[in-house]
Amino acid sequence: MIEVEGLSITSAAGPILRDVGLHVAPGERLGVVGESGSGKTLLAMSLMGMVPDGLSVTGSIRIDGAEMCGADESAWRRLRARRMAMIFQEPMSALNPLRRVGDTVAEPLIRHLGLAPRAARDKALALFDETGILDPERRLSQYPHQLSGGQRQRVLIALALACDPELLIADEPTTALDANVALRITRLLVRLAEERRMGLLFISHDLAAVSRTTERLMVMYGGDVVETGATAEVLRAPAHPYTAGLLSARPSLAAHGKRRLPTIPGSVPPPQELPRGCRFSGRCGQEIARCAAEMPQPVTTAPDSWAACHLLQARAKGAGA
Amino acid sequence: MSERRLSPNLVIGAALVTLVCGVALLSVIWTPHPHAVINVAQKFAPASAEHWLGTDQLGRDLVSQLMVAAGNSMMVAMLAVGVGCVLGTSLGLLAAARGGWTEEAIMRVSDLGFAFPALLFAIMLAAAYGPSLSVVVVAIAFINIPIFARVSRAAANQVWHREYVYAARAAGMGRFAISRDHILPNIAAPVIVQATIEFAVAILTEAALSYLGLGAQPPAPSWGRMLSEAQTLMYLAPQLAIWPGLCIFVAVLGFGLLGDGLRDMTDPRLVRERRA
């Protein structure tokens, strides 16, 4: 069980993550979407205690009730692999090219669970089997370059599962894979989360993958959470203009050739150039006067769902009056 | 793989190194004559079937001396570079793993080591403990420590930012285990290249120190000391200076070329340039 409240990460240049809150219970699957530079990866790193040096982290990160914000490296190391584990964007580069993948997976088993090398190998074999690696016996003694991208991602998932974590953080696990393989990997993640009663934090900018994988969704922009709610609801009826923009920017086969793909103009500005008010102002199509100056407060849109947008506030006020 | 061409540097270097090491190894079990046997009746003998390169001012067989000297030279270089490499690389790994003030301290002390000339250090040691090959080994090892510390730290700092190291950290591995299992194997290439080049430097330094009388003591032969002894006999018997000089040249050139060739082969930047 992981609970984050008011998490902010600040660099010398300015805030990179502002006031992020989330919770993932065992078996729960939470998605985080946003474009590059929205702070998704940093959020994942902060949950592993691997925020790069030189950034200051404030707020609260509670893991199994223990406050981990500001904890030292050795306290984090005790939790990693056993409480939470992480898989990475690039299965090509997330495996040491000079180690047999079986050894890589056996390593935490030997170190954390105290298994003998022989037993660790058997467990690694079982994990390879569970993650759907073909011909697992032979794969154990192969090097990363001998595996395809999908197989490598499965090896990384096996590595992450080695010590039965309660939370699996998947940082864009399908970005580097082709669509077909990506589909199978997301199915695998859902199956594993259900079978093992394991929480899943699924970070992606692929809305299709997120909708397949998660129950709840958090949309991030420029280091802020702009909208959160049940995945299906948020994708069906986005409350925040940014979410709506993301959704309409999806290529669709039906419309192929008939229209230009709508885009959100511009790109996420660097942290020090983000507007003071709503971070999305300047790129938002429905901007009103106070957007740039004033930070919008979250407005509840449904039970356990909210979005932070001045338009919603105005509408809520209008409806109340 | 098959179309990868070996560079001429690598081939020539490897051939010369094999030659020198082969002769050095052979000298342990066989030399044409015992290298230290003095036979004044035979002094300054010209090259012949008996003495392939002739004899020196005391009638000692030149080939045998050169062979044993090759062995001594290799032994000194191997010990010195080996010790320097192990200690230096450990320090470099530690610096990269700990970061912060540990890294600063190690690197600043390394800078101090860089500033200290090997020759001066050897003279100091020789003054304190008397000249010997051990002094040479310690002096060369000492100057090699900061070199390897710097090379391995720079390479290790890069590897620490690879994704597989993040993955290992996410799997709860400690800094020591990561350094050993992930960093060290991935910085082996630049360290080995550096070791090969330092081997050449070590041979040269050993020759220089022995020339100055701080290294090998008689009757242990050394290319450097043979040079200094031949110096006064230059007009009488120039071959006594030429042959050891040539040996130093071949050994240093061999290791230098081998190091260059290995660097060309392993440095990804150069590999990419060549493909382009």
Interface residues (C-beta under 8 A of the other chain):
Chain A: M48 M50 D53 R77 R78 L79 R80 A81 R82 A85 M86 I87 F88 Q89 E90 S93 A94 L95 N96 P97 L98 R99 E107 P108 R111 H112 L156 L159 A160 A162 C163
Chain B: G99 R162 E163 Y164 Y166 A167 A168 R169 A170 A171 G172 M173 G174 A177 D181 H182 P185 N186
